[in-house]
Amino acid sequence: METFNNIFCISSKDITSGDPHSDSVKERPVMSYGKLHLYYSRGEKLNPKLVVRHGRGLGSPVLLNYDLLRDDIKRGLFEKYGDVKRFSRTNRLQEMIEPDHLASKYFSAFLFDDETNIKHDRQVEYNANASILNAIGKYLTELKGRNKRLSKKTSGMWDLISDATNAIDITRYPHTLPTHPLRLHDKYKNYLQHGYSHLIHKGNKNVNARKVNDDVERLIISLYCIQNLPFGTWVYDNYLQFLSGSLTIVDAETGNIYDRDDYFDHEKGTYITISRSTVWNIINNPANAIIIDRLRNNRIDHITKSTPYNHRKLPQFSLSKISMDDRTLSRKTTDGKWLNAYMAFDVLSDVAISCVYSTDSPSVSMVWDCFRQMYHTINKHNLVWPGEVEVENHLMSDIREDLDAMFSYVTFCAPGLSRSKRAEHKIRSKKYGDEKKFQTGIGRWNQKGAYKTKSENKDEDYKQPRIPIATLVADDRDSIQRFNHSLHPNQKMFPGKTRWQVLVENINPDLSRPQKHKLFRYMGIRTETSIRNNDFAQVMYEKYAIDNQGAIARLKPNNYNVEAYYVPDPDGNIGEVYLYQGDTFITKATKIERYNEAKMERTDDDERIRTNQAKRQAHFFKTEKDGITEKVTRKMELVTPVDYSDIPVNIIVSQPEEEVLSNEEYTKRLLENYGGSWGRDKALNDI
């Protein structure tokens, strides 16, 4: 149904479309296509104006003049479509509707103040409104031109436009334009003045409403996050009491008192009241939930559960990075104390490189003990010194400069953030892996499932088994041994390899052996001593010979006092010390071995020691002799100068007598002086 050449027409498609077997009149065709074709073929001969347009292929059906149709066909159309005449007033406007691509682009890119965009169904609505209003402009121009040609008045044009707009197929163009002519006229004028922005509904995140909601939202969230952490229903009650004046709200930081007038709607003449569901919506809004969780929850749980985190992958080489952390063993000592441990793990292999124990709280001294044990492990197995260490901030911040000197990189983690600290993962893997498998009482009484320990009493002091410290330490060291030599958890990357094999077979080639003289100064034990006899220093009642005689030159003038740094081995023995004077490294000193002075009792080892000491003495005397030769002139006399200024001096100057030569003698000497033929010529010329 459409208007063609100002004639209201019915298309062949409108008459023949539908299911001929349907029981509903609205779903059956008015006439079959064969009968219709026969009808308008014969009717066209009787009345040539019946067929307004012949069919021209797909999308261009036959158009028949409605007024010239048979009455039975008109009744069928009425039963199927209702009053089809109503389409005669709308088709012309609907024909003028064209998609507005600029409007579609504008509404799809539009953002509100909260960075949200317009919902899709709203965009479809606004696009339809813009397209129809554009068509109204063209339709209005056409009506004005036609009325001017016919000398008609334009007073009733908006009634025609309103009727045409209301008759537009709403399923095809889902618009929400006003139905009344005056309101439609105002809508069109505002659209011409303000453009696409006028079509956005004012109630959709209205600025004034948003400002009020922000104030209310801020107050609700603030009430919900006060120190006693109230329930949501309490917040609702407190807000209503505040509006009624029975409750005063004060900002404790600034001392300002909240004013009820700030929550008064002057347009409605009443206070802004909210429902319990509104409070619930404000509290559970995802954007607000982040803030509320931070203020109502502890920092560690908030960061662990509600904040973004880094997504990382393991290093390719072992000892590129180690991670250190403290833990409390799951079982108590016989005197009811918890045994704490401080551990160091290689990140790639999971190997526990070192572990120390104490019934005291974790401290910096435990950290240094852990470093010393790690050094012994590395030195014993000929490994390299790690390149990076990952530690917690609260325990290591005081020794940061020392860590920077010992490692190429130092990473600090916030305490308790198990997500970011690798050592936390390794400890948990060991605890609920090897320890739970071979020990009893592993877990926590307040956990669930396999992580819970069995407790017979409610008193905390009697929930945990009591075990001697030596047994706890021995059990944990056995657990570390089994853990290190069990299969690596990533068997896809390291098939058939244990953690220890991964450690020793994938060492970072860019790392080097431990530089003891640097490491010992920070993690070693320090004592003051002095170099004696230009040869040795005494540390812990033992004598240590300096390795290099030339190191004596590094000492300050007339100052033989030095600081000795050393790391005892697991048995407590000190094999070597490193001597410093202030920040200056002097030399390494090795423990002096003694030999049996009785020749008949000497062994091969005694002879080796005696020979080495003789070599040291010979080296000393040679250095002494070379120094004398280089810096000292052995034979030197001191002469006292004599003053001759007071002694009179008579000086007689004799003139040599002039020698008288004969001509022959003179010529002979000239020849001797010049020589050769050129000389003879020269001499003769001179004569």
C-alpha positions in Angstrom: 0.0 0.0 0.0 1.5 3.2 -1.2 0.8 6.4 -3.1 2.1 6.4 -6.6 1.6 9.5 -8.8 -0.8 10.8 -6.2 -3.0 7.7 -6.5 -3.5 5.4 -3.5 -2.5 2.0 -4.7 -2.6 -1.6 -3.6 0.3 -3.8 -4.6 -0.1 -7.4 -5.9 2.1 -8.4 -3.0 -0.4 -7.0 -0.4 -3.2 -9.0 -2.0 -1.5 -12.3 -2.5 0.8 -12.5 0.5 -0.1 -15.0 3.3 -0.7 -18.7 4.0 -3.6 -20.0 2.0 -4.1 -22.9 4.6 -4.3 -20.7 7.6 -7.5 -20.4 9.6 -6.9 -16.7 10.4 -8.3 -14.2 8.0 -5.4 -11.8 8.7 -2.9 -14.5 7.7 -4.6 -15.8 4.5 -4.1 -14.0 1.2 -7.0 -11.9 -0.1 -6.7 -13.6 -3.5 -4.3 -16.0 -5.2 -1.8 -14.7 -7.6 -3.4 -16.6 -10.6 -6.9 -15.1 -9.9 -5.4 -11.7 -9.4 -3.4 -11.8 -12.6 -6.5 -12.9 -14.5 -8.6 -10.2 -12.8 -6.3 -7.2 -13.6 -5.6 -8.6 -17.1 -9.3 -8.6 -18.0 -10.0 -5.4 -16.0 -7.3 -3.4 -17.7 -9.2 -3.9 -21.0 -12.4 -2.6 -19.5 -10.7 0.2 -17.4 -7.1 1.1 -18.4 -6.7 3.1 -15.2 -7.0 0.0 -13.0 -3.3 -0.9 -13.4 -1.2 2.1 -12.2 2.1 0.4 -12.6 3.1 -2.9 -14.2 5.5 -5.2 -12.4 9.1 -4.7 -13.3 10.8 -7.6 -11.6 11.8 -8.2 -8.0 11.0 -5.3 -5.6 8.6 -3.6 -8.1 5.2 -5.4 -7.9 2.1 -4.5 -9.8 0.2 -1.5 -8.4 -3.6 -1.3 -8.7 -5.8 1.7 -8.1 -7.6 1.0 -4.9 -10.7 3.0 -5.8 -11.2 0.9 -8.9 -11.0 -2.5 -7.2 -14.0 -4.8 -6.9 -15.9 -4.5 -3.7 -15.2 -8.1 -2.6 -11.4 -7.4 -2.9 -11.8 -4.2 -0.8 -13.7 -6.2 1.8 -10.9 -8.8 1.9 -8.3 -6.1 2.3 -10.3 -4.5 5.1 -10.6 -7.9 6.9 -6.9 -8.5 6.5 -5.4 -5.0 7.1 -8.2 -2.9 8.5 -8.8 0.6 7.2 -6.2 0.7 4.4 -7.1 4.3 3.7 -5.0 5.4 6.6 -1.9 4.5 4.7 -2.7 7.0 2.0 -1.9 9.9 4.4 1.4 8.4 5.6 3.0 6.9 2.6 4.3 10.1 1.2 6.1 11.0 4.4 7.4 7.5 4.8 8.7 7.5 1.2 10.8 10.5 2.1 12.5 8.8 5.1 16.2 8.1 4.5 18.8 6.7 6.9 20.8 9.5 8.6 24.4 8.1 8.8 25.7 11.2 10.6 23.1 10.7 13.3 24.0 7.0 13.7 27.7 8.0 14.0 26.9 10.8 16.6 24.8 8.6 18.9 27.2 5.6 18.7 30.1 7.8 19.7 28.3 9.9 22.3 29.6 9.5 25.9 27.9 10.7 29.1 29.9 12.3 31.9 30.6 8.9 33.5 32.2 7.6 30.3 29.2 5.4 29.4 27.6 5.4 26.0 24.0 5.3 24.9 22.4 1.9 25.0 21.7 0.2 21.6 17.9 0.3 21.8 18.1 4.0 22.6 20.4 4.6 19.7 17.9 2.9 17.3 15.2 5.1 18.8 17.2 8.3 18.4 18.2 7.4 14.8 14.6 6.8 13.8 13.6 10.2 15.4 16.3 12.0 13.4 15.4 10.3 10.1 11.7 11.1 10.5 12.4 14.7 11.5 14.6 15.0 8.4 11.8 13.6 6.3 9.3 16.0 7.9 11.5 18.9 6.7 11.3 17.7 3.2 7.6 16.9 3.4 6.9 20.3 4.9 8.7 22.0 2.0 6.6 19.9 -0.5 3.3 20.8 1.3 4.1 24.5 1.3 5.0 24.5 -2.4 1.8 22.6 -3.3 -0.4 24.9 -1.2 1.2 27.9 -2.7 0.5 26.6 -6.2 -3.1 25.9 -5.2 -3.4 29.2 -3.3 -4.3 27.2 -0.1 -3.6 28.2 3.5 -0.9 26.5 5.5 -2.7 26.5 8.8 -3.6 22.8 8.8 -0.2 21.5 7.6 1.0 20.3 11.0 -2.2 18.4 11.5 -1.5 16.5 8.2 2.2 16.0 9.2 1.1 14.7 12.7 -1.3 12.3 11.2 1.3 11.1 8.7 3.9 10.7 11.5 1.5 8.8 13.7 0.7 6.4 10.8 4.3 5.5 10.1 5.0 1.8 10.5 6.4 1.7 14.1 8.0 -1.8 13.5 10.1 -0.3 10.7 10.8 3.0 12.3 10.6 2.7 16.1 10.4 6.4 16.9 9.1 8.2 19.9 8.1 11.5 18.4 5.1 13.4 19.9 1.7 12.5 18.6 0.2 16.0 19.1 0.7 18.5 16.2 1.8 21.4 18.5 4.3 19.2 20.4 5.6 17.7 17.2 6.0 21.2 15.8 8.0 22.3 18.9 10.1 19.1 18.7 10.9 19.9 15.0 11.9 23.5 15.8 14.2 22.5 18.7 15.8 19.8 16.5 16.6 22.4 13.9 18.1 24.7 16.6 20.0 22.2 18.8 20.6 19.3 16.4 21.1 15.7 17.5 21.8 16.5 21.1 18.1 17.6 21.6 17.0 14.0 20.8 18.8 12.6 23.8 16.2 12.2 26.6 16.7 14.6 29.4 16.0 12.0 32.0 18.8 9.9 30.7 21.6 10.7 33.2 20.3 14.3 33.6 23.0 16.7 34.9 20.9 18.1 37.7 19.7 14.7 38.9 23.3 13.4 38.7 24.6 16.2 40.9 22.1 15.4 43.6 22.7 11.7 43.3 26.5 12.3 43.7 25.9 14.1 47.0 23.6 11.4 48.3 25.9 8.7 47.0 28.9 10.2 48.7 27.0 10.4 52.0 25.7 6.8 51.8 29.2 5.4 51.1 30.7 7.5 53.8 28.2 6.3 56.4 28.8 2.7 55.2 32.5 3.0 55.7 32.6 4.5 59.2 34.7 2.7 61.9 32.1 0.3 63.2 31.4 -1.0 59.6 27.6 -0.8 59.8 25.0 -2.9 58.0 23.2 -1.4 55.0 20.0 -1.1 56.9 21.7 0.9 59.5 23.0 3.3 56.8 19.4 3.7 55.5 18.1 4.5 59.0 20.9 6.9 59.7 20.2 8.8 56.5 16.5 9.2 57.3 17.3 10.3 60.8 19.7 12.9 59.4 17.0 14.3 57.1 14.5 14.4 60.0 17.0 16.3 62.1 17.3 13.7 64.9 20.9 12.8 63.9 23.8 15.1 63.2 26.6 14.0 60.9 30.1 15.5 61.4 33.2 15.3 59.3 35.7 14.3 62.0 38.7 15.4 59.9 37.5 19.0 59.2 34.9 19.4 61.9 32.3 20.5 59.4 28.7 19.6 60.1 26.6 18.2 57.2 23.8 20.6 56.3 20.4 19.0 55.6 19.5 21.8 53.1 22.1 20.3 50.7 19.8 17.3 50.4 16.6 19.3 49.8 14.9 19.2 46.3 13.7 22.8 45.8 11.7 21.9 42.7 9.7 19.3 44.5 9.7 21.1 47.8 10.8 18.1 49.8 14.0 16.3 51.0 15.6 13.7 48.8 14.4 10.5 50.2 15.7 7.1 49.1 14.6 3.5 49.6 16.5 0.5 51.1 17.0 -0.8 47.6 18.6 2.4 46.5 21.1 2.1 49.4 21.7 -1.5 48.4 22.3 -0.4 44.8 24.7 2.4 45.8 26.7 0.0 48.0 26.9 -2.7 45.5 27.6 -0.6 42.4 30.8 -2.1 41.0 32.6 1.2 40.9 31.6 1.9 44.5 32.4 -1.7 45.7 36.1 -1.2 44.9 36.2 1.8 47.2 34.1 0.2 49.9 36.2 -3.0 49.9 39.4 -1.0 50.3 38.0 1.0 53.3 36.1 -1.9 55.0 38.5 -4.7 54.4 42.2 -5.2 55.4 44.8 -4.1 52.9 46.1 -7.6 52.1 42.8 -9.2 51.4 41.7 -6.2 49.3 44.9 -6.3 47.2 44.7 -10.1 46.9 41.0 -10.3 45.8 40.0 -7.0 44.3 43.0 -5.4 42.5 44.8 -6.0 39.2 48.0 -8.0 39.3 51.0 -8.6 37.0 50.9 -11.7 34.8 54.4 -13.2 34.7 56.3 -16.2 33.4 59.2 -18.0 35.0 62.8 -17.2 34.1 64.7 -19.4 31.6 67.7 -20.0 33.9 68.2 -21.0 37.5 69.7 -18.6 40.0 68.6 -15.6 37.8 66.3 -14.8 40.7 65.8 -16.1 44.2 62.9 -15.4 46.5 63.1 -15.2 50.3 60.4 -15.2 52.9 59.7 -16.3 56.5 57.2 -18.9 57.7 56.0 -20.4 60.9 56.1 -24.2 61.1 52.8 -25.9 61.7 53.7 -27.6 64.9 54.7 -26.1 68.3 57.8 -26.8 70.4 57.6 -28.6 73.7 57.5 -25.3 75.6 54.5 -24.0 73.6 56.4 -21.7 71.2 56.1 -21.5 67.5 59.3 -22.3 65.5 59.9 -19.7 62.7 62.0 -20.3 59.6 63.5 -18.1 57.0 63.9 -19.6 53.6 65.4 -18.8 50.2 64.1 -20.5 47.0 65.3 -20.5 43.4 62.4 -19.3 41.3 62.9 -21.5 38.3 63.7 -24.9 40.0 61.8 -24.4 43.3 64.9 -25.6 45.2 65.1 -24.4 48.8 68.7 -23.2 48.8 68.8 -22.3 52.5 66.7 -22.3 55.6 67.4 -21.2 59.2 65.3 -21.5 62.3 64.5 -19.5 65.5 61.9 -19.4 68.2 62.1 -15.6 68.0 60.3 -13.5 65.5 61.9 -13.2 62.1 64.6 -10.6 62.2 67.5 -9.2 60.2 69.9 -11.6 62.0 67.9 -14.5 60.6 68.2 -13.0 57.2 72.0 -12.8 57.4 72.1 -16.4 58.7 70.1 -17.4 55.7 72.5 -15.7 53.3 75.4 -17.4 55.0 73.9 -20.8 54.6 73.0 -20.0 51.0 76.7 -19.1 50.4 77.8 -22.4 51.8 75.3 -24.3 49.6 76.5 -22.4 46.5 80.2 -22.8 47.4 79.8 -26.5 48.2 78.2 -27.4 44.9 80.2 -25.0 42.8 77.2 -22.9 41.8 77.0 -19.2 40.9 75.8 -16.3 43.0 72.2 -15.3 42.2 71.6 -12.2 40.1 68.3 -11.0 41.8 66.8 -11.3 45.2 63.1 -10.9 46.0 62.4 -9.9 49.6 59.7 -8.3 51.8 59.8 -4.6 52.4 59.1 -4.5 56.2 62.1 -6.8 57.1 64.7 -5.8 54.5 64.3 -2.0 54.1 66.9 -1.3 56.7 69.6 -3.3 54.8 68.7 -2.2 51.4 72.1 -0.7 50.6 73.8 -3.9 51.6 71.4 -5.9 49.3 72.1 -3.6 46.4 75.9 -4.2 46.9 75.4 -8.0 47.0 72.9 -8.5 44.1 72.5 -6.9 40.7 68.8 -6.5 41.3 66.7 -6.3 44.4 62.9 -6.5 44.3 60.8 -5.5 47.4 57.3 -6.9 47.9 54.7 -5.7 50.3 54.3 -8.0 53.3 51.7 -10.7 53.0 51.1 -10.4 49.3 51.4 -14.1 48.4 50.3 -13.4 44.9 53.5 -11.4 43.9 56.1 -13.2 46.1 57.3 -16.5 44.6 58.6 -17.8 48.0 55.0 -17.8 49.3 54.1 -20.2 46.5 57.0 -22.5 47.1 56.4 -22.6 50.9 52.7 -23.5 50.3 53.7 -26.2 47.8 56.2 -27.7 50.3 53.8 -27.5 53.2 50.8 -29.1 51.6 53.0 -31.4 49.5 55.9 -33.2 51.2 55.2 -32.0 54.8 51.5 -33.1 54.8 52.5 -36.4 53.3 55.2 -37.3 55.8 54.3 -35.3 58.9 51.2 -35.1 61.1 49.4 -31.9 62.2 50.1 -30.0 59.0 47.4 -27.4 58.2 45.2 -25.0 60.2 42.4 -25.7 62.5 40.2 -23.0 61.0 40.6 -24.2 57.3 38.4 -26.5 55.4 38.8 -29.9 53.8 42.4 -31.3 53.5 43.8 -28.0 54.7 42.2 -28.4 58.2 43.9 -30.1 61.2 42.0 -32.2 63.6 41.5 -30.6 67.0 39.9 -32.2 70.0 39.7 -29.1 72.2 38.6 -25.5 71.7 41.5 -24.1 73.6 44.2 -22.8 71.2 47.0 -23.9 73.5 46.0 -27.6 73.2 45.2 -27.8 69.5 48.7 -28.2 68.3 51.1 -31.1 69.0 54.2 -30.4 71.1 57.6 -31.5 69.6 61.2 -30.8 70.6 63.0 -28.1 68.6 65.7 -30.5 67.5 63.0 -32.9 66.1 61.2 -30.1 64.3 64.4 -28.8 62.7 65.4 -32.4 61.7 62.0 -33.1 60.2 62.0 -29.9 58.2 65.5 -30.5 56.9 64.5 -34.0 55.8 61.4 -32.4 54.1 63.6 -29.9 52.3 65.9 -32.7 51.1 62.9 -34.7 49.8 61.4 -31.6 48.3 64.5 -30.6 46.4 65.1 -34.0 45.0 61.5 -34.7 43.9 60.2 -34.2 40.4 59.9 -30.7 39.2 56.2 -29.6 39.1 56.5 -28.5 35.4 57.2 -31.9 33.8 56.1 -30.6 30.4 59.1 -28.2 30.4 61.5 -30.5 32.4 60.4 -34.1 31.7 61.8 -36.6 34.2 63.9 -33.9 36.0 64.0 -33.2 39.7 64.1 -29.7 41.2 67.8 -30.1 42.0 68.6 -31.3 38.4 66.8 -28.3 37.0 68.8 -26.0 39.3 72.3 -27.4 38.4 71.6 -28.0 34.7 70.1 -24.6 33.8 72.4 -22.1 35.5 72.4 -18.6 34.0 75.7 -18.3 32.0 75.9 -14.6 32.7 76.4 -15.1 36.4 79.7 -15.7 38.1 81.1 -17.4 41.2 80.6 -15.6 44.5 83.0 -12.7 45.0 83.8 -13.5 48.6 85.7 -10.3 49.5 82.5 -8.3 48.6 79.9 -10.7 50.0 81.7 -11.3 53.3 81.8 -7.6 54.2 78.0 -7.5 54.3 76.9 -11.0 55.3 80.0 -12.0 57.2 80.8 -11.7 60.9 82.9 -8.6 61.7 85.7 -8.3 64.2 88.5 -5.8 64.8 92.1 -6.9 64.7 95.5 -5.7 63.4 98.2 -7.0 61.1 101.2 -8.1 63.1 104.8 -8.6 61.9 103.7 -7.6 58.5 102.4 -11.1 58.1 99.3 -12.2 59.9 96.1 -11.1 61.8 94.6 -12.9 64.8 90.8 -13.7 64.6 89.0 -15.8 67.2 92.3 -16.8 68.8 93.6 -18.1 65.5 96.3 -16.6 63.2 95.6 -15.8 59.5 98.4 -15.1 57.1 97.9 -12.4 54.5 98.0 -13.7 51.0 99.7 -10.8 49.4 102.7 -9.0 50.9 102.1 -6.0 48.6 98.8 -5.5 50.4 100.7 -3.8 53.2 101.0 -0.7 51.0 97.2 -0.3 51.1 97.3 0.4 54.8 97.1 4.0 56.1 100.3 5.5 57.4 101.2 4.1 60.9 97.9 2.3 61.1 97.9 -1.5 61.1 94.3 -1.8 62.6 91.9 -3.6 60.2 88.4 -5.1 60.3 88.2 -8.8 59.6 85.0 -10.3 58.0 84.4 -14.1 57.9 81.7 -16.7 57.5 82.1 -19.9 59.6 81.4 -23.2 57.8 78.5 -25.4 59.1 80.9 -26.9 61.7 81.9 -23.5 63.0 85.4 -23.5 61.4 86.9 -20.3 59.9 89.1 -21.1 56.9 89.7 -17.5 55.7 89.0 -13.9 56.6 88.9 -10.8 54.5 90.6 -7.7 55.8 89.3 -4.1 55.3 90.5 -0.8 56.5 87.4 1.5 56.3 86.0 1.0 52.8 89.3 -0.2 51.4 89.8 -3.9 50.8 93.3 -4.8 52.0 93.7 -8.6 51.4 92.5 -12.0 52.1 94.1 -13.9 55.0 94.2 -17.7 55.2 94.4 -19.7 58.4 98.0 -20.5 59.4 98.8 -24.2 59.8 101.4 -25.4 62.3 104.0 -28.1 61.8 105.9 -30.3 64.2 109.2 -28.7 65.2 110.7 -32.2 65.9 112.2 -33.4 62.7 112.0 -37.0 63.6 108.2 -36.7 64.2 107.4 -34.8 61.1 104.9 -36.2 58.6 104.6 -35.3 54.9 101.9 -32.8 55.8 104.2 -31.2 58.4 106.9 -30.9 55.8 104.4 -29.3 53.3 103.4 -26.8 55.9 107.0 -26.0 56.8 107.9 -25.6 53.1 105.1 -23.2 52.6 106.1 -21.1 55.6 109.7 -21.0 54.3 108.4 -19.8 51.0 106.4 -17.1 52.7 109.5 -16.0 54.5 111.6 -16.1 51.4 109.0 -14.0 49.6 109.0 -11.5 52.4 112.8 -11.1 52.3 112.8 -10.8 48.5 110.1 -8.1 48.7 112.1 -6.4 51.4 115.3 -6.6 49.3 113.5 -5.4 46.1 112.1 -2.5 48.1 115.5 -1.5 49.3 116.9 -1.6 45.8 114.1 0.4 44.4 113.7 3.0 47.0 117.0 3.3 48.8 120.5 4.4 47.8 122.8 2.5 50.1 126.1 4.4 49.9 125.6 8.1 50.4 127.9 10.8 52.0 126.9 14.0 53.5 129.3 16.9 52.8 129.2 20.2 54.7 129.8 23.2 52.3 132.8 25.7 53.1 132.2 29.4 53.1 135.1 31.2 51.2 133.6 34.7 51.2 135.9 36.1 53.9 139.2 34.7 52.3 141.1 37.3 50.0 141.9 35.9 46.6 144.7 37.2 44.2 144.1 36.0 40.7 146.9 36.3 38.1 145.8 35.9 34.5 148.6 34.8 32.1 148.3 35.5 28.3 149.6 32.8 26.0 152.5 33.8 23.7 151.7 34.2 20.1 153.2 31.5 17.9 155.1 32.7 14.8 154.9 30.3 11.8 156.9 30.3 8.6 155.1 30.2 5.2 155.8 26.6 4.7 154.5 25.6 8.2 151.4 27.7 7.7 150.7 26.1 4.3 151.2 22.6 5.8 148.6 23.3 8.5 146.1 24.6 6.0 146.4 21.5 4.0 146.0 19.3 7.1 142.9 21.2 8.1 141.1 21.2 4.7 142.3 18.0 3.0 141.8 16.7 -0.6 142.2 18.6 -3.8 139.4 21.0 -2.9 141.2 21.6 0.3 144.5 22.3 -1.5 142.8 24.8 -3.8 141.2 26.4 -0.8 144.5 26.6 1.0 146.3 28.2 -2.0 143.5 30.7 -2.4 143.9 31.6 1.3 147.6 32.1 0.8 
